[in-house]
Amino acid sequence: MTLVTYSALINASMKRGDKSYGLEIFRSLQKFGKEIEALSPTVDVYNCVIHGLCSNEPETEDMTLAMQIFDEMIEERLSPNEKTV
């Protein structure tokens, strides 16, 4: 799979409210990204996850996880952009 495919799957999962599956795909992408640079999550992928967690009537846990994902993005030295929450 390509980064675009992963992004599309994450986005679709988050939009339909299946946050756990979206996160599972994201975590797989993070794992593969450590082995294959072309699969390293971009700021746009992180934004997709963060926005997905913050939409569809988010629970407190969703918001906390969104902040953790944001922190992970910063740790990966990715700069937030205008689309980042």
C-alpha positions in Angstrom: 0.0 0.0 0.0 1.0 3.6 -0.5 0.9 6.6 1.8 -2.1 7.8 -0.2 -3.9 4.5 0.3 -3.2 4.6 4.1 -4.4 8.2 4.3 -7.6 7.4 2.4 -8.4 4.5 4.7 -7.7 6.5 7.8 -9.9 9.4 6.5 -12.7 7.1 5.6 -12.7 5.3 8.9 -12.6 8.5 10.9 -15.4 10.1 8.8 -17.7 7.1 9.3 -17.0 7.3 13.1 -14.8 4.2 13.3 -12.1 5.9 15.2 -10.5 2.7 16.6 -10.0 1.3 13.1 -8.6 4.6 11.9 -6.2 4.6 14.8 -5.2 1.0 14.1 -4.4 1.9 10.5 -2.5 5.0 11.6 -0.4 3.0 14.1 0.4 0.5 11.4 1.5 3.3 9.2 3.8 4.7 11.9 5.3 1.2 12.3 5.9 0.8 8.6 7.2 4.4 8.3 10.1 3.5 10.6 11.1 0.8 8.2 10.2 2.4 4.9 10.7 6.2 4.7 8.1 6.6 1.9 5.5 5.4 4.4 6.3 7.9 7.2 3.2 9.8 8.2 3.1 13.4 6.9 1.6 16.4 8.7 -1.6 15.8 6.6 -1.9 12.3 7.9 -1.5 13.5 11.5 -4.1 16.2 10.8 -6.5 13.6 9.5 -6.2 11.6 12.7 -6.5 14.6 14.9 -9.5 16.0 13.1 -11.1 12.6 13.1 -10.7 12.2 16.8 -12.2 15.7 17.4 -15.3 15.2 15.3 -18.4 13.1 15.6 -19.2 14.1 19.2 -15.8 13.4 20.7 -15.4 11.8 24.1 -12.9 13.2 26.6 -10.7 10.3 25.8 -10.8 11.2 22.1 -9.6 14.7 22.9 -6.8 13.5 25.1 -5.7 11.1 22.4 -5.8 13.9 19.8 -3.4 15.9 22.0 -1.1 12.8 22.3 -1.2 12.4 18.5 -0.3 16.1 18.2 2.6 15.7 20.6 3.8 12.7 18.6 3.7 14.8 15.4 5.9 17.4 17.1 8.3 14.7 18.4 8.6 13.5 14.7 9.7 17.0 13.9 6.7 17.7 11.8 5.4 21.3 12.0 1.7 22.0 12.4 0.1 23.8 9.5 -3.0 25.9 9.1 -5.2 22.7 9.0 -3.8 21.4 12.3 -6.3 21.8 15.2 
